[in-house]
Amino acid sequence: MGWFKRLREGIQTTTKNKKEAPDGVWHKCKSCKHANTIKELKENHFKCVKCNHHVRIGSYDYMELIFDGGKFEEIFEDLFSKDFLDFTDLKPYHERLASAKEKTELTDAITVAKGKVGKLPLIIAAMDFSFIGGSMGSVVGEKITLAIEESLRTQTPFLMISKSGGARMMESAFSLMQMAKTSASLTRLADASIPYFSMLTDPTTGGVTASFAMLGDVNFAEPEALIAFAGPRVVKETIKKDLPEGFQTSEFLLEHGFLDFIVDRKDLRDTIGDLLLFFSKNKEEKKQDTPVP
């Protein structure tokens, strides 16, 4: 259950109205150990100015980076998890939820919002690792499903930003059911010919990788993101073989055909805008080619 520990590295955004930074004004890069100022990181799209390492950021940061002018409308924010199984491991689940809400000021590990990119409409569901390791519980699955239904209702493309340690074990089988639930909902999106873009960030693991994260019409990732189902130690012990270096990075997955491309965070808005424009034009061309009965 190591993935449920809140990591302190990076600049995890934990509130709706402000960004969380380490104490002081400095941030030590996890990759090259260079000391960046918090101001430098923000101005550089939360990337190390020396080695371009992409620091982990939260859901609201992505919304501000992607939507035109950083403006968006959050939807489905009134949903929150409950301890309906009275589950206890090292401590009761309801206490974990209360602690996560207090520390992050989030209701759960996902945020859904709608806005425009390149003046074209887009719905985004972004996961947040700071809330119990971005784990997928019933509320995460429900919010993704509701986001898909909103995309269907409004005929709006959908972008999923994954950042997760996997299924939320404190919700047992109810968490695992979200894999089938979200995947089935995405089938409806495909049947309606509405574009689904899946963006994988560091880390994307477990049941999230095994379901909605890899089902996009276009799958892409940030540089050097950890993308896996099980951790390298578990894989090695299972297959009893040494593993290729970096075999769970976005670069390795791109080389082996699991991703369509890798995008630098500074190019994220323009890239998504280009995707929206391409699919929008393609849709219009199909309409024009459709014979009138």
Phi and psi restraints in degrees (value plus and minus 20) as a CYANA .aco file:
   2 GLY   PHI     -82.5   -42.5
   2 GLY   PSI     -45.6    -5.6
   3 TRP   PHI     -94.2   -54.2
   3 TRP   PSI     -26.5    13.5
   4 PHE   PHI    -108.1   -68.1
   4 PHE   PSI     -23.3    16.7
   5 LYS   PHI     -97.4   -57.4
   5 LYS   PSI     117.8   157.8
   6 ARG   PHI     -96.5   -56.5
   6 ARG   PSI     101.6   141.6
   7 LEU   PHI    -101.6   -61.6
   7 LEU   PSI     124.4   164.4
   8 ARG   PHI    -117.3   -77.3
   8 ARG   PSI     -35.5     4.5
   9 GLU   PHI     -86.2   -46.2
   9 GLU   PSI     131.7   171.7
  10 GLY   PHI      62.4   102.4
  10 GLY   PSI    -192.8  -152.8
  11 ILE   PHI    -135.5   -95.5
  11 ILE   PSI      61.7   101.7
  12 GLN   PHI     -91.9   -51.9
  12 GLN   PSI     101.5   141.5
  13 THR   PHI     -96.6   -56.6
  13 THR   PSI     107.1   147.1
  14 THR   PHI    -144.6  -104.6
  14 THR   PSI     -20.8    19.2
  15 THR   PHI    -152.8  -112.8
  15 THR   PSI     143.7   183.7
  16 LYS   PHI     -94.5   -54.5
  16 LYS   PSI     -52.7   -12.7
  17 ASN   PHI    -130.1   -90.1
  17 ASN   PSI     -27.4    12.6
  18 LYS   PHI    -170.3  -130.3
  18 LYS   PSI     138.8   178.8
  19 LYS   PHI    -118.4   -78.4
  19 LYS   PSI     122.1   162.1
  20 GLU   PHI    -107.5   -67.5
  20 GLU   PSI     111.5   151.5
  21 ALA   PHI    -145.7  -105.7
  21 ALA   PSI     135.7   175.7
  22 PRO   PHI     -80.8   -40.8
  22 PRO   PSI     143.7   183.7
  23 ASP   PHI     -76.4   -36.4
  23 ASP   PSI     117.5   157.5
  24 GLY   PHI      67.7   107.7
  24 GLY   PSI    -177.7  -137.7
  25 VAL   PHI    -138.8   -98.8
  25 VAL   PSI     -11.0    29.0
  26 TRP   PHI    -135.1   -95.1
  26 TRP   PSI     130.5   170.5
  27 HIS   PHI    -154.9  -114.9
  27 HIS   PSI     105.7   145.7
  28 LYS   PHI    -109.6   -69.6
  28 LYS   PSI     101.8   141.8
  29 CYS   PHI     -81.7   -41.7
  29 CYS   PSI     111.4   151.4
  30 LYS   PHI     -86.7   -46.7
  30 LYS   PSI     -47.6    -7.6
  31 SER   PHI    -109.4   -69.4
  31 SER   PSI     -75.2   -35.2
  32 CYS   PHI    -126.2   -86.2
  32 CYS   PSI     -24.6    15.4
  33 LYS   PHI      50.9    90.9
  33 LYS   PSI     -10.7    29.3
  34 HIS   PHI     -89.3   -49.3
  34 HIS   PSI     121.5   161.5
  35 ALA   PHI    -109.5   -69.5
  35 ALA   PSI      91.1   131.1
  36 ASN   PHI    -120.4   -80.4
  36 ASN   PSI     128.1   168.1
  37 THR   PHI    -100.2   -60.2
  37 THR   PSI     134.8   174.8
  38 ILE   PHI     -81.2   -41.2
  38 ILE   PSI     -55.5   -15.5
  39 LYS   PHI     -83.1   -43.1
  39 LYS   PSI     -63.3   -23.3
  40 GLU   PHI     -81.6   -41.6
  40 GLU   PSI     -63.1   -23.1
  41 LEU   PHI     -81.5   -41.5
  41 LEU   PSI     -66.9   -26.9
  42 LYS   PHI     -81.5   -41.5
  42 LYS   PSI     -63.2   -23.2
  43 GLU   PHI     -89.2   -49.2
  43 GLU   PSI     -40.7    -0.7
  44 ASN   PHI    -125.5   -85.5
  44 ASN   PSI      10.2    50.2
  45 HIS   PHI      39.4    79.4
  45 HIS   PSI      16.0    56.0
  46 PHE   PHI      39.5    79.5
  46 PHE   PSI      26.5    66.5
  47 LYS   PHI    -147.7  -107.7
  47 LYS   PSI     128.0   168.0
  48 CYS   PHI     -83.0   -43.0
  48 CYS   PSI     110.9   150.9
  49 VAL   PHI     -91.6   -51.6
  49 VAL   PSI     -36.5     3.5
  50 LYS   PHI    -114.7   -74.7
  50 LYS   PSI     -68.7   -28.7
  51 CYS   PHI    -134.0   -94.0
  51 CYS   PSI     -22.1    17.9
  52 ASN   PHI      49.8    89.8
  52 ASN   PSI      -3.2    36.8
  53 HIS   PHI     -81.7   -41.7
  53 HIS   PSI     110.4   150.4
  54 HIS   PHI    -104.6   -64.6
  54 HIS   PSI      90.1   130.1
  55 VAL   PHI     -91.5   -51.5
  55 VAL   PSI     122.4   162.4
  56 ARG   PHI     -83.7   -43.7
  56 ARG   PSI     111.4   151.4
  57 ILE   PHI    -147.7  -107.7
  57 ILE   PSI     149.9   189.9
  58 GLY   PHI    -115.5   -75.5
  58 GLY   PSI     159.6   199.6
  59 SER   PHI     -82.6   -42.6
  59 SER   PSI     -60.9   -20.9
  60 TYR   PHI     -89.4   -49.4
  60 TYR   PSI     -50.3   -10.3
  61 ASP   PHI     -82.7   -42.7
  61 ASP   PSI     -63.8   -23.8
  62 TYR   PHI     -83.3   -43.3
  62 TYR   PSI     -60.5   -20.5
  63 MET   PHI     -78.9   -38.9
  63 MET   PSI     -64.5   -24.5
  64 GLU   PHI     -88.7   -48.7
  64 GLU   PSI     -53.8   -13.8
  65 LEU   PHI     -91.6   -51.6
  65 LEU   PSI     -54.9   -14.9
  66 ILE   PHI    -113.2   -73.2
  66 ILE   PSI     -68.7   -28.7
  67 PHE   PHI     -89.6   -49.6
  67 PHE   PSI     126.2   166.2
  68 ASP   PHI     -74.6   -34.6
  68 ASP   PSI     105.7   145.7
  69 GLY   PHI      45.7    85.7
  69 GLY   PSI      -7.9    32.1
  70 GLY   PHI      45.8    85.8
  70 GLY   PSI      -0.4    39.6
  71 LYS   PHI    -121.4   -81.4
  71 LYS   PSI     113.5   153.5
  72 PHE   PHI    -178.5  -138.5
  72 PHE   PSI     144.2   184.2
  73 GLU   PHI    -136.6   -96.6
  73 GLU   PSI      97.6   137.6
  74 GLU   PHI     -95.6   -55.6
  74 GLU   PSI     120.8   160.8
  75 ILE   PHI    -149.8  -109.8
  75 ILE   PSI     135.1   175.1
  76 PHE   PHI      41.5    81.5
  76 PHE   PSI       9.2    49.2
  77 GLU   PHI     -97.0   -57.0
  77 GLU   PSI     -25.8    14.2
  78 ASP   PHI    -111.7   -71.7
  78 ASP   PSI     -13.0    27.0
  79 LEU   PHI    -112.7   -72.7
  79 LEU   PSI     117.7   157.7
  80 PHE   PHI    -168.1  -128.1
  80 PHE   PSI     134.4   174.4
  81 SER   PHI     -96.9   -56.9
  81 SER   PSI     132.4   172.4
  82 LYS   PHI    -150.1  -110.1
  82 LYS   PSI     135.0   175.0
  83 ASP   PHI    -108.9   -68.9
  83 ASP   PSI      50.5    90.5
  84 PHE   PHI     -96.6   -56.6
  84 PHE   PSI     -28.9    11.1
  85 LEU   PHI    -121.7   -81.7
  85 LEU   PSI     -21.7    18.3
  86 ASP   PHI      30.9    70.9
  86 ASP   PSI      28.6    68.6
  87 PHE   PHI    -102.7   -62.7
  87 PHE   PSI     118.7   158.7
  88 THR   PHI    -157.3  -117.3
  88 THR   PSI     108.4   148.4
  89 ASP   PHI    -137.3   -97.3
  89 ASP   PSI    -125.3   -85.3
  90 LEU   PHI     -91.2   -51.2
  90 LEU   PSI     -45.9    -5.9
  91 LYS   PHI    -176.1  -136.1
  91 LYS   PSI     140.8   180.8
  92 PRO   PHI     -78.5   -38.5
  92 PRO   PSI     123.7   163.7
  93 TYR   PHI     -80.5   -40.5
  93 TYR   PSI     -57.7   -17.7
  94 HIS   PHI     -84.0   -44.0
  94 HIS   PSI     -49.2    -9.2
  95 GLU   PHI     -92.9   -52.9
  95 GLU   PSI     -57.4   -17.4
  96 ARG   PHI     -81.0   -41.0
  96 ARG   PSI     -64.1   -24.1
  97 LEU   PHI     -82.3   -42.3
  97 LEU   PSI     -66.0   -26.0
  98 ALA   PHI     -82.4   -42.4
  98 ALA   PSI     -61.5   -21.5
  99 SER   PHI     -85.7   -45.7
  99 SER   PSI     -62.1   -22.1
 100 ALA   PHI     -85.0   -45.0
 100 ALA   PSI     -60.6   -20.6
 101 LYS   PHI     -84.7   -44.7
 101 LYS   PSI     -60.3   -20.3
 102 GLU   PHI     -87.7   -47.7
 102 GLU   PSI     -62.3   -22.3
 103 LYS   PHI     -92.1   -52.1
 103 LYS   PSI     -56.5   -16.5
 104 THR   PHI    -123.9   -83.9
 104 THR   PSI     -39.9     0.1
 105 GLU   PHI      40.3    80.3
 105 GLU   PSI       5.4    45.4
 106 LEU   PHI    -126.5   -86.5
 106 LEU   PSI     134.3   174.3
 107 THR   PHI    -106.1   -66.1
 107 THR   PSI     -45.0    -5.0
 108 ASP   PHI    -186.0  -146.0
 108 ASP   PSI    -190.3  -150.3
 109 ALA   PHI    -105.7   -65.7
 109 ALA   PSI      -0.8    39.2
 110 ILE   PHI    -170.4  -130.4
 110 ILE   PSI     127.3   167.3
 111 THR   PHI    -148.9  -108.9
 111 THR   PSI     116.5   156.5
 112 VAL   PHI    -138.4   -98.4
 112 VAL   PSI     115.0   155.0
 113 ALA   PHI    -168.2  -128.2
 113 ALA   PSI     140.0   180.0
 114 LYS   PHI    -149.3  -109.3
 114 LYS   PSI     128.2   168.2
 115 GLY   PHI    -193.3  -153.3
 115 GLY   PSI    -174.6  -134.6
 116 LYS   PHI    -149.9  -109.9
 116 LYS   PSI     125.8   165.8
 117 VAL   PHI    -148.9  -108.9
 117 VAL   PSI     100.5   140.5
 118 GLY   PHI      39.9    79.9
 118 GLY   PSI      13.5    53.5
 119 LYS   PHI      48.7    88.7
 119 LYS   PSI     -10.4    29.6
 120 LEU   PHI    -128.5   -88.5
 120 LEU   PSI     121.4   161.4
 121 PRO   PHI     -90.4   -50.4
 121 PRO   PSI     126.4   166.4
 122 LEU   PHI    -172.8  -132.8
 122 LEU   PSI     121.3   161.3
 123 ILE   PHI    -129.6   -89.6
 123 ILE   PSI     111.1   151.1
 124 ILE   PHI    -141.2  -101.2
 124 ILE   PSI     113.7   153.7
 125 ALA   PHI    -135.6   -95.6
 125 ALA   PSI      97.0   137.0
 126 ALA   PHI    -140.2  -100.2
 126 ALA   PSI     109.4   149.4
 127 MET   PHI    -105.0   -65.0
 127 MET   PSI     136.4   176.4
 128 ASP   PHI    -149.6  -109.6
 128 ASP   PSI      94.8   134.8
 129 PHE   PHI     -89.0   -49.0
 129 PHE   PSI     -39.5     0.5
 130 SER   PHI     -90.4   -50.4
 130 SER   PSI     -37.1     2.9
 131 PHE   PHI    -118.8   -78.8
 131 PHE   PSI      78.9   118.9
 132 ILE   PHI      26.8    66.8
 132 ILE   PSI      30.0    70.0
 133 GLY   PHI      44.2    84.2
 133 GLY   PSI       6.3    46.3
 134 GLY   PHI      40.2    80.2
 134 GLY   PSI       5.2    45.2
 135 SER   PHI     -89.5   -49.5
 135 SER   PSI     129.0   169.0
 136 MET   PHI    -112.2   -72.2
 136 MET   PSI      86.2   126.2
 137 GLY   PHI    -130.4   -90.4
 137 GLY   PSI    -188.1  -148.1
 138 SER   PHI     -81.9   -41.9
 138 SER   PSI     -58.6   -18.6
 139 VAL   PHI     -89.3   -49.3
 139 VAL   PSI     -58.1   -18.1
 140 VAL   PHI     -80.0   -40.0
 140 VAL   PSI     -68.3   -28.3
 141 GLY   PHI     -82.2   -42.2
 141 GLY   PSI     -59.4   -19.4
 142 GLU   PHI     -87.9   -47.9
 142 GLU   PSI     -61.7   -21.7
 143 LYS   PHI     -85.6   -45.6
 143 LYS   PSI     -59.4   -19.4
 144 ILE   PHI     -83.3   -43.3
 144 ILE   PSI     -63.2   -23.2
 145 THR   PHI     -83.1   -43.1
 145 THR   PSI     -63.5   -23.5
 146 LEU   PHI     -85.0   -45.0
 146 LEU   PSI     -56.4   -16.4
 147 ALA   PHI     -84.0   -44.0
 147 ALA   PSI     -60.7   -20.7
 148 ILE   PHI     -84.9   -44.9
 148 ILE   PSI     -61.8   -21.8
 149 GLU   PHI     -83.6   -43.6
 149 GLU   PSI     -56.4   -16.4
 150 GLU   PHI     -87.1   -47.1
 150 GLU   PSI     -58.0   -18.0
 151 SER   PHI     -82.4   -42.4
 151 SER   PSI     -61.4   -21.4
 152 LEU   PHI     -85.2   -45.2
 152 LEU   PSI     -62.5   -22.5
 153 ARG   PHI     -85.9   -45.9
 153 ARG   PSI     -59.3   -19.3
 154 THR   PHI    -121.6   -81.6
 154 THR   PSI     -20.9    19.1
 155 GLN   PHI      37.3    77.3
 155 GLN   PSI      23.8    63.8
 156 THR   PHI    -130.8   -90.8
 156 THR   PSI     113.4   153.4
 157 PRO   PHI     -76.8   -36.8
 157 PRO   PSI     133.2   173.2
 158 PHE   PHI    -144.0  -104.0
 158 PHE   PSI     110.8   150.8
 159 LEU   PHI    -135.8   -95.8
 159 LEU   PSI     105.9   145.9
 160 MET   PHI    -128.1   -88.1
 160 MET   PSI     104.3   144.3
 161 ILE   PHI    -128.6   -88.6
 161 ILE   PSI      89.6   129.6
 162 SER   PHI    -115.7   -75.7
 162 SER   PSI     117.7   157.7
 163 LYS   PHI    -177.5  -137.5
 163 LYS   PSI      76.0   116.0
 164 SER   PHI    -174.6  -134.6
 164 SER   PSI     128.8   168.8
 165 GLY   PHI    -106.4   -66.4
 165 GLY   PSI     -22.8    17.2
 166 GLY   PHI      95.9   135.9
 166 GLY   PSI    -175.7  -135.7
 167 ALA   PHI     -86.4   -46.4
 167 ALA   PSI     127.9   167.9
 168 ARG   PHI    -106.4   -66.4
 168 ARG   PSI      83.1   123.1
 169 MET   PHI     -83.8   -43.8
 169 MET   PSI     -44.4    -4.4
 170 MET   PHI     -89.7   -49.7
 170 MET   PSI     -31.3     8.7
 171 GLU   PHI    -128.2   -88.2
 171 GLU   PSI     -12.8    27.2
 172 SER   PHI      31.5    71.5
 172 SER   PSI    -154.0  -114.0
 173 ALA   PHI     -83.7   -43.7
 173 ALA   PSI     -45.0    -5.0
 174 PHE   PHI     -82.8   -42.8
 174 PHE   PSI     -52.8   -12.8
 175 SER   PHI     -90.5   -50.5
 175 SER   PSI     -65.2   -25.2
 176 LEU   PHI     -83.0   -43.0
 176 LEU   PSI     -51.0   -11.0
 177 MET   PHI     -82.9   -42.9
 177 MET   PSI     -41.9    -1.9
 178 GLN   PHI     -88.3   -48.3
 178 GLN   PSI     -43.5    -3.5
 179 MET   PHI     -82.3   -42.3
 179 MET   PSI     -68.8   -28.8
 180 ALA   PHI     -90.6   -50.6
 180 ALA   PSI     -59.0   -19.0
 181 LYS   PHI     -81.2   -41.2
 181 LYS   PSI     -69.8   -29.8
 182 THR   PHI     -89.4   -49.4
 182 THR   PSI     -58.2   -18.2
 183 SER   PHI     -84.4   -44.4
 183 SER   PSI     -60.9   -20.9
 184 ALA   PHI     -84.8   -44.8
 184 ALA   PSI     -59.0   -19.0
 185 SER   PHI     -84.8   -44.8
 185 SER   PSI     -57.1   -17.1
 186 LEU   PHI     -86.6   -46.6
 186 LEU   PSI     -47.5    -7.5
 187 THR   PHI     -82.7   -42.7
 187 THR   PSI     -58.5   -18.5
 188 ARG   PHI     -84.5   -44.5
 188 ARG   PSI     -56.8   -16.8
 189 LEU   PHI     -85.2   -45.2
 189 LEU   PSI     -62.0   -22.0
 190 ALA   PHI     -85.0   -45.0
 190 ALA   PSI     -61.5   -21.5
 191 ASP   PHI     -81.8   -41.8
 191 ASP   PSI     -50.3   -10.3
 192 ALA   PHI    -108.2   -68.2
 192 ALA   PSI     -18.3    21.7
 193 SER   PHI      39.0    79.0
 193 SER   PSI      16.9    56.9
 194 ILE   PHI    -120.1   -80.1
 194 ILE   PSI     105.4   145.4
 195 PRO   PHI     -81.1   -41.1
 195 PRO   PSI     117.3   157.3
 196 TYR   PHI    -142.6  -102.6
 196 TYR   PSI      97.5   137.5
 197 PHE   PHI    -125.8   -85.8
 197 PHE   PSI     111.4   151.4
 198 SER   PHI    -136.4   -96.4
 198 SER   PSI     100.1   140.1
 199 MET   PHI    -131.1   -91.1
 199 MET   PSI     102.9   142.9
 200 LEU   PHI    -124.0   -84.0
 200 LEU   PSI     105.7   145.7
 201 THR   PHI    -140.5  -100.5
 201 THR   PSI     156.6   196.6
 202 ASP   PHI    -106.4   -66.4
 202 ASP   PSI     100.3   140.3
 203 PRO   PHI    -120.3   -80.3
 203 PRO   PSI     134.6   174.6
 204 THR   PHI    -144.5  -104.5
 204 THR   PSI      89.1   129.1
 205 THR   PHI    -160.5  -120.5
 205 THR   PSI     154.2   194.2
 206 GLY   PHI      43.6    83.6
 206 GLY   PSI    -163.4  -123.4
 207 GLY   PHI     -83.6   -43.6
 207 GLY   PSI     -42.1    -2.1
 208 VAL   PHI     -88.3   -48.3
 208 VAL   PSI     -66.5   -26.5
 209 THR   PHI     -81.9   -41.9
 209 THR   PSI     -56.6   -16.6
 210 ALA   PHI    -100.0   -60.0
 210 ALA   PSI     -16.8    23.2
 211 SER   PHI    -155.7  -115.7
 211 SER   PSI    -131.5   -91.5
 212 PHE   PHI     -85.2   -45.2
 212 PHE   PSI     -45.4    -5.4
 213 ALA   PHI     -85.4   -45.4
 213 ALA   PSI     -48.1    -8.1
 214 MET   PHI    -127.5   -87.5
 214 MET   PSI      -3.3    36.7
 215 LEU   PHI    -129.0   -89.0
 215 LEU   PSI      -5.8    34.2
 216 GLY   PHI     -90.3   -50.3
 216 GLY   PSI     133.5   173.5
 217 ASP   PHI     -83.4   -43.4
 217 ASP   PSI     -53.4   -13.4
 218 VAL   PHI    -152.2  -112.2
 218 VAL   PSI     102.4   142.4
 219 ASN   PHI    -129.4   -89.4
 219 ASN   PSI     104.9   144.9
 220 PHE   PHI    -163.0  -123.0
 220 PHE   PSI     148.1   188.1
 221 ALA   PHI    -165.9  -125.9
 221 ALA   PSI     145.6   185.6
 222 GLU   PHI    -103.1   -63.1
 222 GLU   PSI     139.1   179.1
 223 PRO   PHI     -80.2   -40.2
 223 PRO   PSI     120.0   160.0
 224 GLU   PHI      39.4    79.4
 224 GLU   PSI       5.5    45.5
 225 ALA   PHI     -95.1   -55.1
 225 ALA   PSI     121.8   161.8
 226 LEU   PHI    -100.0   -60.0
 226 LEU   PSI      99.0   139.0
 227 ILE   PHI    -149.9  -109.9
 227 ILE   PSI      98.4   138.4
 228 ALA   PHI    -182.6  -142.6
 228 ALA   PSI     144.8   184.8
 229 PHE   PHI    -112.4   -72.4
 229 PHE   PSI     -75.9   -35.9
 230 ALA   PHI    -136.8   -96.8
 230 ALA   PSI     137.0   177.0
 231 GLY   PHI     -86.8   -46.8
 231 GLY   PSI     140.2   180.2
 232 PRO   PHI     -79.4   -39.4
 232 PRO   PSI     -54.9   -14.9
 233 ARG   PHI     -85.7   -45.7
 233 ARG   PSI     -62.5   -22.5
 234 VAL   PHI     -85.0   -45.0
 234 VAL   PSI     -62.8   -22.8
 235 VAL   PHI     -82.7   -42.7
 235 VAL   PSI     -65.2   -25.2
 236 LYS   PHI     -82.5   -42.5
 236 LYS   PSI     -62.9   -22.9
 237 GLU   PHI     -87.6   -47.6
 237 GLU   PSI     -47.6    -7.6
 238 THR   PHI     -97.9   -57.9
 238 THR   PSI     -67.5   -27.5
 239 ILE   PHI    -111.8   -71.8
 239 ILE   PSI     -28.9    11.1
 240 LYS   PHI      39.1    79.1
 240 LYS   PSI      17.2    57.2
 241 LYS   PHI    -158.3  -118.3
 241 LYS   PSI     134.0   174.0
 242 ASP   PHI     -90.6   -50.6
 242 ASP   PSI     126.9   166.9
 243 LEU   PHI    -125.4   -85.4
 243 LEU   PSI     128.1   168.1
 244 PRO   PHI     -80.9   -40.9
 244 PRO   PSI     126.7   166.7
 245 GLU   PHI     -85.6   -45.6
 245 GLU   PSI     111.8   151.8
 246 GLY   PHI      48.0    88.0
 246 GLY   PSI       7.2    47.2
 247 PHE   PHI     -92.5   -52.5
 247 PHE   PSI     -29.3    10.7
 248 GLN   PHI    -133.5   -93.5
 248 GLN   PSI       3.2    43.2
 249 THR   PHI    -114.8   -74.8
 249 THR   PSI     140.9   180.9
 250 SER   PHI     -82.1   -42.1
 250 SER   PSI     -53.7   -13.7
 251 GLU   PHI     -84.0   -44.0
 251 GLU   PSI     -61.3   -21.3
 252 PHE   PHI     -85.6   -45.6
 252 PHE   PSI     -61.9   -21.9
 253 LEU   PHI     -87.0   -47.0
 253 LEU   PSI     -56.6   -16.6
 254 LEU   PHI     -83.1   -43.1
 254 LEU   PSI     -64.3   -24.3
 255 GLU   PHI     -81.7   -41.7
 255 GLU   PSI     -50.5   -10.5
 256 HIS   PHI    -122.2   -82.2
 256 HIS   PSI      -5.5    34.5
 257 GLY   PHI      65.4   105.4
 257 GLY   PSI      -7.4    32.6
 258 PHE   PHI    -109.3   -69.3
 258 PHE   PSI     -36.1     3.9
 259 LEU   PHI    -145.5  -105.5
 259 LEU   PSI     134.4   174.4
 260 ASP   PHI    -106.8   -66.8
 260 ASP   PSI     -55.6   -15.6
 261 PHE   PHI    -187.6  -147.6
 261 PHE   PSI     148.1   188.1
 262 ILE   PHI    -135.0   -95.0
 262 ILE   PSI     116.2   156.2
 263 VAL   PHI    -142.6  -102.6
 263 VAL   PSI     111.5   151.5
 264 ASP   PHI     -91.1   -51.1
 264 ASP   PSI     123.7   163.7
 265 ARG   PHI     -80.1   -40.1
 265 ARG   PSI     -50.7   -10.7
 266 LYS   PHI     -87.7   -47.7
 266 LYS   PSI     -42.5    -2.5
 267 ASP   PHI    -120.2   -80.2
 267 ASP   PSI     -15.3    24.7
 268 LEU   PHI     -82.4   -42.4
 268 LEU   PSI     -69.6   -29.6
 269 ARG   PHI     -82.5   -42.5
 269 ARG   PSI     -65.4   -25.4
 270 ASP   PHI     -83.8   -43.8
 270 ASP   PSI     -59.4   -19.4
 271 THR   PHI     -84.8   -44.8
 271 THR   PSI     -65.9   -25.9
 272 ILE   PHI     -85.6   -45.6
 272 ILE   PSI     -57.8   -17.8
 273 GLY   PHI     -81.0   -41.0
 273 GLY   PSI     -60.6   -20.6
 274 ASP   PHI     -84.8   -44.8
 274 ASP   PSI     -60.0   -20.0
 275 LEU   PHI     -83.1   -43.1
 275 LEU   PSI     -65.6   -25.6
 276 LEU   PHI     -81.4   -41.4
 276 LEU   PSI     -62.2   -22.2
 277 LEU   PHI     -85.2   -45.2
 277 LEU   PSI     -62.2   -22.2
 278 PHE   PHI     -81.2   -41.2
 278 PHE   PSI     -69.6   -29.6
 279 PHE   PHI     -89.4   -49.4
 279 PHE   PSI     -51.6   -11.6
 280 SER   PHI     -86.1   -46.1
 280 SER   PSI     -64.8   -24.8
 281 LYS   PHI     -85.3   -45.3
 281 LYS   PSI     -60.1   -20.1
 282 ASN   PHI     -81.6   -41.6
 282 ASN   PSI     -59.1   -19.1
 283 LYS   PHI     -86.0   -46.0
 283 LYS   PSI     -61.5   -21.5
 284 GLU   PHI     -86.0   -46.0
 284 GLU   PSI     -59.1   -19.1
 285 GLU   PHI     -84.7   -44.7
 285 GLU   PSI     -57.9   -17.9
 286 LYS   PHI     -85.8   -45.8
 286 LYS   PSI     -58.2   -18.2
 287 LYS   PHI     -81.6   -41.6
 287 LYS   PSI     -62.7   -22.7
 288 GLN   PHI     -88.4   -48.4
 288 GLN   PSI     -51.5   -11.5
 289 ASP   PHI    -101.7   -61.7
 289 ASP   PSI     -33.5     6.5
 290 THR   PHI     -93.6   -53.6
 290 THR   PSI     100.9   140.9
 291 PRO   PHI     -86.9   -46.9
 291 PRO   PSI     120.7   160.7
 292 VAL   PHI     -99.4   -59.4
 292 VAL   PSI     106.4   146.4
